[in-house]
Amino acid sequence: MIRLMRQRHFGVAFKCYCNFHKIDSLSSDDLHFKMVIHVHNDSVFRRYQQEMRRNRGLWPLYRGFFVDIDMFKLNKEKAAELVKDSNMLLKNINGSDVSSSVSDGLADEDANLMVKLKFLTYKLRTFLIRNGLSILFKDGPSAYKTYYLRQMKNWGTSTVKQKELSKMLDEWAVYIRRKCGNRPLSSSTYLNEAEPFLEQYAKRSPQNQALIGSAGSLVSTENFLAIIDGGRDEEGDLHLDEEVIPLQPTPSAIDTVPKDEGLIVFFPGIPGCAKSALCKEILNTPGGLGDDRPIQSLMGDLIKGRYWQKVIDERKKKTSVITLADKNAPNEEVWKLIEDMCRSTKASAVPVVPDSEGTDSNPFSLDALAVFIFRVLQRANHPGNLDKASPNAGYVLLMFYHLYEGKNRKEFETELFERFGALVKMPLLKPDRNPLPEPVKVILEEGISLFRLHTDRYGRYKTEPSKGSYAKEWAQWEKRLREVLFDNADYLNSIQIPFDIAVKQVIEQLKDVAKGEHKTPETEKRKFGNIVFAAVTMPVKEINCLLNEITEKEPKVKDFLRDKDLENNLRKAHVTLAHKRSHGVTAVASYGIFEKQNVPVDVTALLFSDKSAALEVRLGSVNGEKISSKNEWPHVTLWTAAGVPPKEANALPQLLTEGKASRVEIEPPTTIAGVMDFY
């Protein structure tokens, strides 16, 4: 992993620090480091994922990657013992045995410099411990508990895991407050205290060790040591007592908003995204958002002084109000402030974002930027003085546009969803539109280049464009920008989704949020730690229709299925592609590029015995790339006898050769469309 990122010149730093909490064990033969793999640019994740497509053996790259590196010299007896442990670790990571010759070679050496890598969980340390420090020391344990429970709910952490983590975090709160008193612990040095505490907590029991190693983590120890989910079956959809369901986001804090709590609707957008017009429509909607909570709108352009402090003050007067924060909320600093406001004013928050494809490094496409600027240049008498009379309107919008630089659309939505547990999208552009006209594209790219020159010299916000050394260039660009956009007015008007339709869809989504029925978008960061296997989800209705057709033609199939009642008993169906325990986490993660893609599946035969039944399948291609299952026999399990684990369906081909199973060909094969999912 490290070699590849260095060879490709990815923007990644590998920083090693002395592990000071192991200072007592330092010697010439024992060295302890903590390495942080720090990804500088979000585009690295996409480039690395492309490399994973070519090299399936690569480990996945995560946001926030800590590694303990312990280096020590050993005699051959101790070396052999550690090699055995390391082989077991590698076997679980890679899903294969390590060559015995390698093990023997290491063990036979008189002295070895062994390197042991241990992955540390990120979310536990960063979000639950570090980010909660200020709340713990300022507002006390009760507020801290409210904070970490909200985080866990937003991540979809199970109830059982929440209880286990709560016990550990409550103990941490008592421990660190007793040790530090009223002196807050610095977030820059918190690991010096947290690591020894976590280490001691983990040593108490295997359960604690498993907890510290999984903890809703992006870098989950369960993926390597399989401590958790040890009994999970590969064919989980047939378990009646413990279902494994596709990873739709679970109801979070915002999904069950009590009516005595408030709701903050805010807008991570750009001027011209129609947030003020939308707020007016929401205020004028009969019945509001479908419940009896009052709605208030606070327009940023009409409020003097500190806007967000004004929002806090207004919310404290009546916490159950639905607040429309009519101001652009463009960065993580503002999002953190809104999170704090939720805690202090007993509210949940939901971001409303203009829908856009984005670019490789920005959540908004050039098409969206062109529309936003075009709208601003048609405004008159704007209370914030950003309209057609503003000489620097183009520059101001470029400034807002660059506040989002560094995140593509998926990363942008993921960040918001992980923080707030919901996301509402406001339709903006027609999907079937023609490409952006070349003159519009060129003028925007010129403006972006000029903006970067300006900010490289003066920094952001420090020098107005009319006062710097690029003043002449800015004036010329602003003039040409207006000419080009108005020359293409017909195009820019034609690609926009009508405002009334956009308003209707947003209000419907907000009503669902208020009722707790909003279906939030998938989020890779939030769910990865819970993934057990990758599969193609199959439509049960179409499978049952196919079985009905077979039974009409094949009397023996009709006799076999007579008492199975699959119409009611077959609730879910899938073709397993890779399972964490059988094939390793890398194999499972390698299917990430196909997530939510439609996969054609040819059903070629029905196999059944007295203990199980399954459909034999042949997987098709996605975007020209063949989908292959890590299972030797790709199939859809339909039924197993009482007490027979679903994975036993894998044995049907062998039972067929032994004369203990039957096979019915489906000729020609029936093609059914499935969807690639993680479970």
Secondary structure as GFF3:
##gff-version 3
##sequence-region A 1 679
A	DSSP	alpha_helix	2	7	.	.	.	ID=ss1
A	DSSP	beta_strand	12	18	.	.	.	ID=ss2
A	DSSP	three_ten_helix	20	25	.	.	.	ID=ss3
A	DSSP	beta_strand	30	39	.	.	.	ID=ss4
A	DSSP	alpha_helix	43	54	.	.	.	ID=ss5
A	DSSP	beta_strand	65	74	.	.	.	ID=ss6
A	DSSP	alpha_helix	76	94	.	.	.	ID=ss7
A	DSSP	alpha_helix	100	108	.	.	.	ID=ss8
A	DSSP	beta_strand	112	120	.	.	.	ID=ss9
A	DSSP	alpha_helix	123	123	.	.	.	ID=ss10
A	DSSP	pi_helix	124	130	.	.	.	ID=ss11
A	DSSP	alpha_helix	133	139	.	.	.	ID=ss12
A	DSSP	alpha_helix	141	155	.	.	.	ID=ss13
A	DSSP	alpha_helix	159	180	.	.	.	ID=ss14
A	DSSP	alpha_helix	191	203	.	.	.	ID=ss15
A	DSSP	alpha_helix	206	214	.	.	.	ID=ss16
A	DSSP	alpha_helix	222	225	.	.	.	ID=ss17
A	DSSP	three_ten_helix	236	238	.	.	.	ID=ss18
A	DSSP	three_ten_helix	253	256	.	.	.	ID=ss19
A	DSSP	beta_strand	262	267	.	.	.	ID=ss20
A	DSSP	alpha_helix	275	283	.	.	.	ID=ss21
A	DSSP	beta_strand	295	299	.	.	.	ID=ss22
A	DSSP	three_ten_helix	300	302	.	.	.	ID=ss23
A	DSSP	alpha_helix	307	317	.	.	.	ID=ss24
A	DSSP	beta_strand	322	328	.	.	.	ID=ss25
A	DSSP	alpha_helix	332	344	.	.	.	ID=ss26
A	DSSP	beta_strand	347	354	.	.	.	ID=ss27
A	DSSP	alpha_helix	366	376	.	.	.	ID=ss28
A	DSSP	alpha_helix	393	403	.	.	.	ID=ss29
A	DSSP	alpha_helix	409	420	.	.	.	ID=ss30
A	DSSP	beta_strand	424	426	.	.	.	ID=ss31
A	DSSP	alpha_helix	438	458	.	.	.	ID=ss32
A	DSSP	alpha_helix	471	487	.	.	.	ID=ss33
A	DSSP	alpha_helix	489	494	.	.	.	ID=ss34
A	DSSP	alpha_helix	499	515	.	.	.	ID=ss35
A	DSSP	alpha_helix	524	527	.	.	.	ID=ss36
A	DSSP	three_ten_helix	528	530	.	.	.	ID=ss37
A	DSSP	beta_strand	533	537	.	.	.	ID=ss38
A	DSSP	alpha_helix	540	553	.	.	.	ID=ss39
A	DSSP	alpha_helix	555	561	.	.	.	ID=ss40
A	DSSP	alpha_helix	566	569	.	.	.	ID=ss41
A	DSSP	beta_strand	574	579	.	.	.	ID=ss42
A	DSSP	alpha_helix	580	583	.	.	.	ID=ss43
A	DSSP	alpha_helix	585	589	.	.	.	ID=ss44
A	DSSP	three_ten_helix	590	594	.	.	.	ID=ss45
A	DSSP	beta_strand	598	608	.	.	.	ID=ss46
A	DSSP	beta_strand	612	619	.	.	.	ID=ss47
A	DSSP	beta_strand	621	622	.	.	.	ID=ss48
A	DSSP	beta_strand	625	626	.	.	.	ID=ss49
A	DSSP	beta_strand	635	640	.	.	.	ID=ss50
A	DSSP	three_ten_helix	646	651	.	.	.	ID=ss51
A	DSSP	alpha_helix	652	657	.	.	.	ID=ss52
A	DSSP	beta_strand	662	678	.	.	.	ID=ss53
###
